[in-house]
Amino acid sequence: MDEEIPVDVGLIYEGERIRKSNMYVDLAGPKSKGAELLLVVPKDEVEDGKVEVIGPDVDEMEEGGRYPLGIFVKVAGDKLEEDLEGVFERKLHYFCNYIQGFMHLNSRDIIWCRISKDSAKKGLKLYHVGKALIKLYKTEFDVIEKIQITFYTDDKAVDEHIARAREVYEKRDARASALKDEDVDVFYSCLLCQSFAPTHVCAITPSRSGGCGAVTWFEGRAAVKVDPNGPITEIPKGEVIDPIKGEFSGINEFVKEKSNGAIERVYLHSIFDYPHTSCGCFEAIAFYIPEVDGIGIVHRDFQGVTPFGIPFSTMAGQVGGGVQSQGFLGISIAYLRSPKFLQADGGWNRIVWMPSQLKERVREAIPEEMYEKIATELEASDLESLKDWLKQKQHPVLERLDEEAEEEAAEEETREQEAQPVATLPELTLPAQGMPIAGAPTEFTITFKNAKIYAEKVIIRRKG
């Protein structure tokens, strides 16, 4: 692609996985920290083609090491608009994976990158990654007139970058939450991750952003204008089949086509029956806890275990890959702020557990009366302590459990009523001649005291 880039760059490397055994360095990821951010800025704020690395580059890193990573891209152009930021930012995932020996996963502040031993041996550095990204962006989007990229690997610089990025994420998400599904006639879809999850089709509506959190409805609209043949396309809204579960005929038809028939129905606002699929880039997971008939939420940054005793990483294996997993749903942090958040399942009244960090992060979205009733890892580390907390706080799921207990009791009573004896006798004597009882005489009688006789059917026939 370029004489100064020591490895190949092209579509052929998309989907390449770098396993730990072939890893030279880990960048960001679940055991470190990082974030990516792209901003549209005035032309005079961009030094076109510049790549800067703040902190050690790959050739200064120890093999097998783990380092934080910040990626900051500034673009400028007369036809660029702010709504394109999220779309172009998501392209980082796409373009980074074109680079031989460079793996990029996830988005926003949950990115995870790796450089392979082979590419490091060839001399690949972050500086080269930046040069490749600049060429790829300019080749695909002629509206980008100037572009500059900065990588941060210095610990303090990464912290500052993450803080700046999260402020921008919050601003984007707040704007998107003001619009509702009912306000628009068209939705959008992102197929960017089908190289990793072939049957995953991401539906983006005003009330539900993509699971990665990087693309909202506004950004989808902007992307189609700039790149009508790209991975983000329109979805006709169609008929509203179920407004509560969030089922639309247009989404069902589109998903069936783009998943090659693997997925036929989708509920946007439920984790049951036909939950939305996930690729693996989701920011959080909503999961059903049958022991309390409630729903828990765990985000990617949480390093502990859920009340099930398993961490996010293990649970993620049940959710990704483009399959519909009953009781599990990959979601974005922005969706927690949606007015339609899991409304078919009870919304926030059904949430029983979430990490304390995430709970504080979305505090403003949680109804005031529910905030103290939702347990965190500080109050409930297993199912028993979770049950105790819910009882102590009189969580609304207790009403559901009481209703279920009443239903079970009613069903048991019905079963008992249906099993009433057809006859009750103080004493019943029957001849037992011919009954095969070892050691008994050939003729004898059996007497039942206080006998109750049950039968599926009683037939009475007249003799003669």
Secondary structure as GFF3:
##gff-version 3
##sequence-region A 1 464
A	DSSP	three_ten_helix	11	13	.	.	.	ID=ss1
A	DSSP	three_ten_helix	20	22	.	.	.	ID=ss2
A	DSSP	beta_strand	23	28	.	.	.	ID=ss3
A	DSSP	beta_strand	34	40	.	.	.	ID=ss4
A	DSSP	three_ten_helix	43	45	.	.	.	ID=ss5
A	DSSP	beta_strand	51	54	.	.	.	ID=ss6
A	DSSP	three_ten_helix	58	60	.	.	.	ID=ss7
A	DSSP	beta_strand	65	67	.	.	.	ID=ss8
A	DSSP	beta_strand	69	76	.	.	.	ID=ss9
A	DSSP	three_ten_helix	82	84	.	.	.	ID=ss10
A	DSSP	alpha_helix	85	96	.	.	.	ID=ss11
A	DSSP	beta_strand	102	105	.	.	.	ID=ss12
A	DSSP	three_ten_helix	108	110	.	.	.	ID=ss13
A	DSSP	beta_strand	112	116	.	.	.	ID=ss14
A	DSSP	alpha_helix	117	121	.	.	.	ID=ss15
A	DSSP	alpha_helix	126	140	.	.	.	ID=ss16
A	DSSP	beta_strand	146	152	.	.	.	ID=ss17
A	DSSP	alpha_helix	155	177	.	.	.	ID=ss18
A	DSSP	three_ten_helix	181	183	.	.	.	ID=ss19
A	DSSP	beta_strand	186	190	.	.	.	ID=ss20
A	DSSP	three_ten_helix	192	195	.	.	.	ID=ss21
A	DSSP	beta_strand	202	204	.	.	.	ID=ss22
A	DSSP	alpha_helix	217	226	.	.	.	ID=ss23
A	DSSP	beta_strand	232	236	.	.	.	ID=ss24
A	DSSP	beta_strand	240	242	.	.	.	ID=ss25
A	DSSP	beta_strand	247	248	.	.	.	ID=ss26
A	DSSP	alpha_helix	249	258	.	.	.	ID=ss27
A	DSSP	beta_strand	284	289	.	.	.	ID=ss28
A	DSSP	beta_strand	294	299	.	.	.	ID=ss29
A	DSSP	alpha_helix	312	319	.	.	.	ID=ss30
A	DSSP	beta_strand	328	331	.	.	.	ID=ss31
A	DSSP	three_ten_helix	334	337	.	.	.	ID=ss32
A	DSSP	three_ten_helix	343	345	.	.	.	ID=ss33
A	DSSP	three_ten_helix	347	350	.	.	.	ID=ss34
A	DSSP	beta_strand	351	353	.	.	.	ID=ss35
A	DSSP	alpha_helix	356	361	.	.	.	ID=ss36
A	DSSP	three_ten_helix	363	365	.	.	.	ID=ss37
A	DSSP	alpha_helix	368	371	.	.	.	ID=ss38
A	DSSP	alpha_helix	383	393	.	.	.	ID=ss39
A	DSSP	alpha_helix	397	418	.	.	.	ID=ss40
A	DSSP	beta_strand	423	431	.	.	.	ID=ss41
A	DSSP	beta_strand	445	453	.	.	.	ID=ss42
###
